Amino acid sequence: MPESQSLNSDSVEFIRVHGELCEEVYDFLLEENRMYRKLGKPLSGALIQKKQSLLSALTQSLDRLRGIGKAGGVAKSSILKKVVAKTQRILLRTMLLDKENEQLFLKHALSSSSGPFQIIPKPTAKQIKRKYLAQD
C-alpha cells in the first residue's frame, strides 16, 4: 500500500473518530439543554467535570486534526469529503446548541432572585438628568 493512501485512510479513520467525539459532545450539550429547560439550574460538579473532560478531548483532537492538515499529505477523496462534511454538520449543530445553553444559563442565573446576580433596570433619561443636576 502506498504511503499516501495509508495516510489518507488513517486520516479518514481519525476524522471519523473525531466526528464520534463531536457527537458525544453534542449529546452532552443536549442533556445540559434539557436540564436548563426542565430544572432551570446549572450543571452539578460531576457534570462540570465531564464537560471539562470532553472539552479537553475535543481540543486535543482538533490539535491533531490541524497537524494532519498542515502535513499536506492528505489526498482529497470522496470518502474523506463525506466524513469531513458530516463532522462539520455535527460541529455546527453543537455550536448552535452551546449558544442556546449559554443563553438559558444566563436567563436562569439573572432571573433567579436567590442567585448572586441582580437585574438592574436601565435608567430612564429623566433619572439620568436628575442625577447630573443633583451633582451640580
N, C-alpha and C positions, 0 to 999 in steps of 0.2 A: 504494500500500500504506500503510495507516495506521501511524503511528509505533509504537503499542503492539504491533502484530503484528510489525513489523520487530524491535523489541526482544525480543519473545518468540522469534522464530526465531533471532536472534543468541544468545539465552540458551540455547536448546536446543542449538545448534551448540557453544557454549562448554562446556556441561555434557557433551556427547558427547566433545569433545576432552579434557576433564578426566578423563572415565572411561577414555579410552585411556591417559592418563598414569598413572592408578591401576593399570591392567592392567600397564603396563610396570614399575611399582614392585613389583607382586605377583610378576611373572615374575622380577625380580631377586632378591627375597627367597626365592623358591622355589629358585633356583640357590644362594643362600647357604645355605639349609637343607640342600641336597644335599651341599654342601661340608662342612658341620659333621658330617653323618651319615657320610659316606664317609671323609673325611680327618681329621676331628677337630681341625681347626685353623682359626683365624680368617682373615678376608679378607686378601689381599695389598694393597699400596699402590695399584695401579691400580684394583682393585675398590672400595677405600675411597673413592677419588676419584669413581668413577662413582656410588656410593651417595650421597655428599655432593651431587653434581650433581643426582641425582634428587630428593633431599630439598629442595634449593633450588627446583627447578622446581615441585615439589608445593606448597611454601609460597607461592610466587608465585601459583600457580593458585588456591589456597584464598583468598588475599587478594582476588583478583579476583572470585571467587565470592561472597565476603562483600559486596563492593561492589555486585554485581548484586542481591543480596538486600536490601541496605539501600536501594537506589534505589526499590524498591517498585513499579516499573513492569512487573514480570513478571506476566503473566496466567497463571493455573494452567490448563494444557491437559493433555489426556490424554497427548500425546506427551512433554511436559515431565515429567509424573509418572512415566512409564515410564523415561525416561532417568535421572531422579534415583534411582529405585528400583534400577536396575541398578548405578549408580555406588555407591550405599550398600552393596549386597551385596559389591561388589568391595572397598570400603574395610574392611568388617567382616572378610572373609577375610584381607585384608592385615594388619590389626591382630593377628588371631589368629596368623598365621604369624610376624609380627615378635616376638610374645611368646614363641613356641616357639623361635625363633632365639636370643633373648636367654637363655633357659634353657639351650639347648645350648651357647652360648658360655660361660656361667658354669660349667656342668658340666665342660667340657673345660679351661677355664682353672684351675679349682680342683683338678681331679683330676690334672693334669699334674705329675709330680714335677720336671720340668725347668723348669716355669713359675715366674713370680715370686711366685705365691701358695702358701701352705702351709695345709693344713686343720688346724685346731687343734680337738681334740675338746672337747666340752662337759665342764666339770669335774663330778665327782660331788659329792654332798653331803658325803661323807667327806673329800674333798680340800679343799673349802672350809673345813670345820671345822678341819682340821689347819692350814691357812694362817692362820686367825684365832687359833688357840691359840698358834701359833709367834710371833705378834707381841706377845703379852702378856708 
